[in-house]
C-alpha cells in the first residue's frame, strides 16, 4: 500500500472520529495542526487505525510518532 492511499484512509478515519469533514492530512501533519486531535482522541484514532489496517502498535511505537508520515511508515512496515 502506498503512502498516499494510507493518508486517504487516515483522512476518513480522522474525519469520522473528530467529526470534522474538512480534515486534510499530509505526511507533515501533527496533532497541533488538526483541531480536536488531543491525547484522548489520539487513543481513539490509534484504535480505529489498528482495526482498519488489521495491525497493532505498541505504546513505545505510538509515543515515537512525530507526524502522520511516521504513522504511515509504521503502517507500511507492519503490512509487510
DSSP file (Angstrom, degrees, kcal/mol; ACC not computed):
  #  RESIDUE AA STRUCTURE BP1 BP2  ACC     N-H-->O    O-->H-N    N-H-->O    O-->H-N    TCO  KAPPA ALPHA  PHI   PSI    X-CA   Y-CA   Z-CA
    1    1 A X              0   0    0      0, 0.0     2,-0.1     0, 0.0    78,-0.1   0.000 360.0 360.0 360.0 136.9    0.0    0.0    0.0
    2    2 A X     >  -     0   0    0      1,-0.1     4,-2.1    74,-0.0     3,-0.2  -0.443 360.0-116.2 -83.1 155.7    1.3    3.4   -0.9
    3    3 A X  H  > S+     0   0    0      1,-0.2     4,-2.7     2,-0.2     5,-0.2   0.894 115.9  55.5 -57.0 -41.9    1.6    6.4    1.5
    4    4 A X  H  > S+     0   0    0      1,-0.2     4,-1.9     2,-0.2    -1,-0.2   0.876 107.6  49.1 -62.3 -37.1   -1.0    8.4   -0.5
    5    5 A X  H  > S+     0   0    0     -3,-0.2     4,-2.0     2,-0.2    -1,-0.2   0.897 111.3  49.6 -67.7 -40.0   -3.5    5.5   -0.1
    6    6 A X  H  X S+     0   0    0     -4,-2.1     4,-3.0     1,-0.2    -2,-0.2   0.922 109.4  51.3 -64.3 -44.1   -2.9    5.3    3.6
    7    7 A X  H  X S+     0   0    0     -4,-2.7     4,-2.6     1,-0.2    18,-0.2   0.888 107.4  53.6 -62.4 -38.3   -3.3    9.1    4.0
    8    8 A X  H  X S+     0   0    0     -4,-1.9     4,-1.6     2,-0.2    -1,-0.2   0.931 112.3  44.4 -60.0 -44.7   -6.6    8.9    2.1
    9    9 A X  H  X S+     0   0    0     -4,-2.0     4,-2.2     1,-0.2    -2,-0.2   0.907 112.1  52.1 -66.0 -42.3   -7.8    6.2    4.6
   10   10 A X  H  X S+     0   0    0     -4,-3.0     4,-3.2     1,-0.2     5,-0.3   0.892 104.6  57.2 -61.5 -39.3   -6.4    8.2    7.6
   11   11 A X  H  X S+     0   0    0     -4,-2.6     4,-2.5     1,-0.2    -1,-0.2   0.926 108.3  47.0 -55.5 -45.5   -8.4   11.2    6.4
   12   12 A X  H  X S+     0   0    0     -4,-1.6     4,-2.1     2,-0.2    -2,-0.2   0.913 113.6  47.5 -63.8 -43.3  -11.6    9.2    6.5
   13   13 A X  H  X S+     0   0    0     -4,-2.2     4,-2.8     2,-0.2     5,-0.3   0.938 113.6  47.2 -63.7 -47.2  -10.8    7.8   10.0
   14   14 A X  H  X S+     0   0    0     -4,-3.2     4,-2.8     1,-0.2     6,-0.3   0.905 111.3  51.2 -62.4 -42.1   -9.8   11.3   11.4
   15   15 A X  H  X>S+     0   0    0     -4,-2.5     5,-1.2    -5,-0.3     4,-0.8   0.902 113.7  45.3 -61.6 -40.9  -13.0   12.9    9.9
   16   16 A X  H  <5S+     0   0    0     -4,-2.1     3,-0.2    -5,-0.2    -2,-0.2   0.953 118.4  40.2 -67.5 -50.6  -15.2   10.2   11.5
   17   17 A X  H  <5S+     0   0    0     -4,-2.8    -2,-0.2     1,-0.2    -3,-0.2   0.915 123.8  37.8 -67.8 -44.2  -13.5   10.2   14.9
   18   18 A X  H  <5S-     0   0    0     -4,-2.8    -1,-0.2    -5,-0.3    -2,-0.2   0.514 101.9-131.5 -87.8  -4.5  -13.1   14.0   15.2
   19   19 A X  T  <5 +     0   0    0     -4,-0.8     2,-0.4    -5,-0.2    -3,-0.2   0.915  64.9 126.6  54.1  48.4  -16.4   14.7   13.5
   20   20 A X    > < -     0   0    0     -5,-1.2     3,-0.8    -6,-0.3    -1,-0.2  -0.965  44.3-167.2-137.5 118.1  -14.9   17.2   11.1
   21   21 A X  T 3  S+     0   0    0     -2,-0.4    -6,-0.1     1,-0.2    -1,-0.1   0.609  82.4  66.8 -79.3 -12.1  -15.3   16.9    7.3
   22   22 A X  T 3   +     0   0    0     -7,-0.1     2,-0.3     2,-0.0    -1,-0.2   0.289  67.4 125.7 -96.1  11.6  -12.7   19.5    6.5
   23   23 A X    <   +     0   0    0     -3,-0.8     2,-0.4   -12,-0.1    -8,-0.1  -0.560  30.4 175.6 -74.8 127.8   -9.6   17.5    7.7
   24   24 A X        -     0   0    0     -2,-0.3     2,-0.2   -10,-0.1   -16,-0.1  -0.931  13.5-160.2-133.2 108.5   -6.9   17.0    5.1
   25   25 A X        -     0   0    0     -2,-0.4     2,-0.3   -18,-0.2   -14,-0.1  -0.520   9.6-175.2 -88.9 154.2   -3.8   15.3    6.4
   26   26 A X    >   -     0   0    0     -2,-0.2     3,-1.3     4,-0.0    42,-0.3  -0.849  46.2 -95.9-132.9 173.5   -0.3   15.3    4.9
   27   27 A X  T 3  S+     0   0    0     -2,-0.3    42,-2.8     1,-0.3    43,-0.3   0.807 125.9  51.7 -60.8 -27.8    2.8   13.5    5.9
   28   28 A X  T 3  S+     0   0    0     40,-0.2    -1,-0.3    39,-0.1    -3,-0.0   0.535  82.4 121.8 -87.0  -7.4    3.9   16.6    7.9
   29   29 A X    <   -     0   0    0     -3,-1.3    39,-2.2    38,-0.1     2,-0.3  -0.282  37.8-179.5 -61.5 138.5    0.6   16.9    9.8
   30   30 A X    >>  -     0   0    0     37,-0.2     3,-1.6    38,-0.1     4,-0.6  -0.789  46.6 -94.1-127.6 173.8    0.9   16.8   13.6
   31   31 A X  G >4 S+     0   0    0      1,-0.3     3,-0.8    -2,-0.3     6,-0.4   0.822 123.7  62.0 -58.9 -30.6   -1.7   17.0   16.4
   32   32 A X  G 34 S+     0   0    0      1,-0.2    -1,-0.3     3,-0.1    -3,-0.1   0.731 102.3  52.0 -67.1 -21.2   -1.0   20.7   16.6
   33   33 A X  G <4 S+     0   0    0     -3,-1.6     2,-0.6     1,-0.1    -1,-0.2   0.612 100.9  66.6 -89.8 -13.8   -2.3   21.1   13.0
   34   34 A X  S X< S-     0   0    0     -3,-0.8     3,-2.0    -4,-0.6    -1,-0.1  -0.918  81.7-130.2-119.0 110.8   -5.6   19.3   13.5
   35   35 A X  T 3  S+     0   0    0     -2,-0.6     3,-0.1     1,-0.2    -3,-0.1  -0.322  94.0  19.8 -57.4 132.4   -8.3   20.8   15.7
   36   36 A X  T 3  S+     0   0    0      1,-0.2     2,-1.3    -5,-0.1    -1,-0.2   0.315  86.1 125.1  92.0  -8.0   -9.6   18.3   18.2
   37   37 A X    <   +     0   0    0     -3,-2.0    -1,-0.2    -6,-0.4     2,-0.2  -0.710  35.8 141.3 -88.2  94.8   -6.7   15.9   18.0
   38   38 A X     >  -     0   0    0     -2,-1.3     4,-2.3    -3,-0.1     5,-0.2  -0.535  68.7 -77.6-122.0-170.9   -5.6   15.7   21.6
   39   39 A X  H  > S+     0   0    0      1,-0.2     4,-1.2     2,-0.2    -2,-0.0   0.866 128.0  46.5 -62.9 -37.2   -4.3   12.9   23.9
   40   40 A X  H  > S+     0   0    0      2,-0.2     4,-1.4     1,-0.2     3,-0.4   0.958 115.4  43.4 -69.9 -50.6   -7.8   11.3   24.3
   41   41 A X  H  > S+     0   0    0      1,-0.2     4,-3.1    -5,-0.2    -2,-0.2   0.805 106.0  65.3 -66.7 -26.4   -8.8   11.4   20.7
   42   42 A X  H  X S+     0   0    0     -4,-2.3     4,-2.8     1,-0.2    -1,-0.2   0.920 101.9  47.7 -60.1 -42.5   -5.3   10.1   19.8
   43   43 A X  H  X S+     0   0    0     -4,-1.2     4,-2.1    -3,-0.4    -1,-0.2   0.874 112.7  48.5 -67.7 -36.1   -6.0    6.9   21.5
   44   44 A X  H  X S+     0   0    0     -4,-1.4     4,-2.4     2,-0.2    -2,-0.2   0.920 112.2  49.6 -66.9 -43.3   -9.4    6.5   19.8
   45   45 A X  H  X S+     0   0    0     -4,-3.1     4,-2.7     2,-0.2    -2,-0.2   0.932 110.3  50.0 -60.2 -46.6   -7.7    7.3   16.5
   46   46 A X  H  X S+     0   0    0     -4,-2.8     4,-2.7     1,-0.2    -1,-0.2   0.915 110.5  50.6 -59.7 -43.4   -5.0    4.7   17.1
   47   47 A X  H  X S+     0   0    0     -4,-2.1     4,-2.2     1,-0.2    -1,-0.2   0.923 112.4  46.0 -60.6 -45.5   -7.6    2.1   17.9
   48   48 A X  H  X S+     0   0    0     -4,-2.4     4,-2.6     2,-0.2    -2,-0.2   0.883 112.8  50.5 -65.2 -39.0   -9.6    2.9   14.7
   49   49 A X  H  X S+     0   0    0     -4,-2.7     4,-2.5     2,-0.2    -2,-0.2   0.917 109.6  50.7 -64.9 -43.7   -6.4    2.8   12.7
   50   50 A X  H  X>S+     0   0    0     -4,-2.7     5,-1.7    -5,-0.2     4,-1.0   0.919 113.1  46.0 -60.3 -44.2   -5.4   -0.6   14.2
   51   51 A X  H  <5S+     0   0    0     -4,-2.2     3,-0.4     3,-0.2    -2,-0.2   0.933 113.8  48.5 -63.0 -46.4   -8.8   -2.0   13.4
   52   52 A X  H  <5S+     0   0    0     -4,-2.6    -2,-0.2     1,-0.2    -1,-0.2   0.899 121.6  33.0 -64.0 -42.5   -8.9   -0.6    9.8
   53   53 A X  H  <5S-     0   0    0     -4,-2.5    -1,-0.2    -5,-0.2    -2,-0.2   0.435 104.3-124.5 -96.3   0.3   -5.4   -1.8    8.9
   54   54 A X  T  <5S+     0   0    0     -4,-1.0     2,-0.3    -3,-0.4    -3,-0.2   0.936  70.9 116.6  55.9  51.3   -5.5   -5.1   11.0
   55   55 A X      < -     0   0    0     -5,-1.7     2,-0.4    -6,-0.2    -1,-0.2  -0.806  55.5-135.6-135.6 175.4   -2.3   -4.1   12.9
   56   56 A X        -     0   0    0     -2,-0.3     2,-0.4    -3,-0.1    -9,-0.0  -0.996   8.8-154.9-140.5 134.8   -1.2   -3.4   16.4
   57   57 A X        -     0   0    0     -2,-0.4     2,-0.1   -11,-0.1    -7,-0.0  -0.871  15.9-134.0-104.6 139.5    1.0   -0.6   17.7
   58   58 A X     >  -     0   0    0     -2,-0.4     4,-2.2     1,-0.1     5,-0.1  -0.487  28.2-110.5 -80.5 162.3    2.9   -0.9   21.0
   59   59 A X  H  > S+     0   0    0      1,-0.2     4,-2.3     2,-0.2     5,-0.2   0.907 120.4  56.2 -58.7 -41.4    2.9    2.0   23.4
   60   60 A X  H  > S+     0   0    0      1,-0.2     4,-0.7     2,-0.2    -1,-0.2   0.883 107.7  48.1 -59.5 -40.1    6.6    2.6   22.6
   61   61 A X  H >> S+     0   0    0      1,-0.2     3,-0.7     2,-0.2     4,-0.7   0.925 109.8  52.7 -65.8 -44.1    5.8    2.9   18.9
   62   62 A X  H >< S+     0   0    0     -4,-2.2     3,-1.2     1,-0.3    -2,-0.2   0.913 106.9  50.5 -60.3 -45.2    2.9    5.3   19.5
   63   63 A X  H 3< S+     0   0    0     -4,-2.3    -1,-0.3     1,-0.2    -2,-0.2   0.694 105.3  59.0 -70.9 -15.9    4.9    7.7   21.5
   64   64 A X  H << S+     0   0    0     -4,-0.7     2,-0.3    -3,-0.7    -1,-0.2   0.642  77.0 109.3 -85.1 -14.8    7.6    7.8   18.8
   65   65 A X    <<  +     0   0    0     -3,-1.2     3,-0.1    -4,-0.7    -3,-0.0  -0.476  39.0 175.0 -65.3 121.5    5.2    9.1   16.1
   66   66 A X        -     0   0    0     -2,-0.3     2,-0.3     1,-0.2    -1,-0.2   0.708  64.5 -11.5 -96.5 -26.5    6.2   12.7   15.4
   67   67 A X  S  > S-     0   0    0    -37,-0.1     4,-1.6   -36,-0.1     3,-0.3  -0.918  82.1 -80.1-159.9-179.6    3.7   13.2   12.5
   68   68 A X  H  > S+     0   0    0    -39,-2.2     4,-2.7   -42,-0.3   -40,-0.2   0.829 122.6  62.0 -64.2 -32.4    1.4   11.4   10.1
   69   69 A X  H  > S+     0   0    0    -42,-2.8     4,-2.5   -40,-0.2    -1,-0.2   0.906 102.5  49.8 -60.4 -42.3    4.3   10.4    7.9
   70   70 A X  H  > S+     0   0    0     -3,-0.3     4,-2.0   -43,-0.3    -1,-0.2   0.910 111.1  50.2 -61.0 -42.2    5.8    8.4   10.8
   71   71 A X  H  X S+     0   0    0     -4,-1.6     4,-2.3     2,-0.2    -2,-0.2   0.922 110.4  49.5 -62.0 -45.4    2.4    6.7   11.3
   72   72 A X  H  X S+     0   0    0     -4,-2.7     4,-2.6     1,-0.2    -2,-0.2   0.920 109.8  50.8 -60.4 -45.8    2.2    5.9    7.6
   73   73 A X  H  X S+     0   0    0     -4,-2.5     4,-2.3     1,-0.2    -1,-0.2   0.881 110.5  49.8 -61.6 -37.9    5.7    4.4    7.5
   74   74 A X  H  X S+     0   0    0     -4,-2.0     4,-2.4     2,-0.2    -1,-0.2   0.904 110.1  50.0 -67.3 -41.5    4.8    2.2   10.5
   75   75 A X  H  X S+     0   0    0     -4,-2.3     4,-1.4     2,-0.2    -2,-0.2   0.932 111.6  48.7 -61.5 -46.1    1.6    1.0    8.9
   76   76 A X  H  < S+     0   0    0     -4,-2.6     4,-0.4     1,-0.2     3,-0.3   0.924 111.8  49.3 -60.0 -45.1    3.6    0.1    5.7
   77   77 A X  H >< S+     0   0    0     -4,-2.3     3,-1.0     1,-0.2    -1,-0.2   0.894 110.4  50.0 -62.1 -41.2    6.2   -1.7    7.7
   78   78 A X  H 3< S+     0   0    0     -4,-2.4    -1,-0.2     1,-0.2    -2,-0.2   0.736 105.4  57.8 -72.3 -21.9    3.6   -3.7    9.7
   79   79 A X  T 3<        0   0    0     -4,-1.4    -1,-0.2    -3,-0.3    -2,-0.2   0.518 360.0 360.0 -86.4  -4.2    1.8   -4.7    6.5
   80   80 A X    <         0   0    0     -3,-1.0    -1,-0.2    -4,-0.4    -2,-0.1   0.480 360.0 360.0 -75.3 360.0    4.9   -6.4    5.0
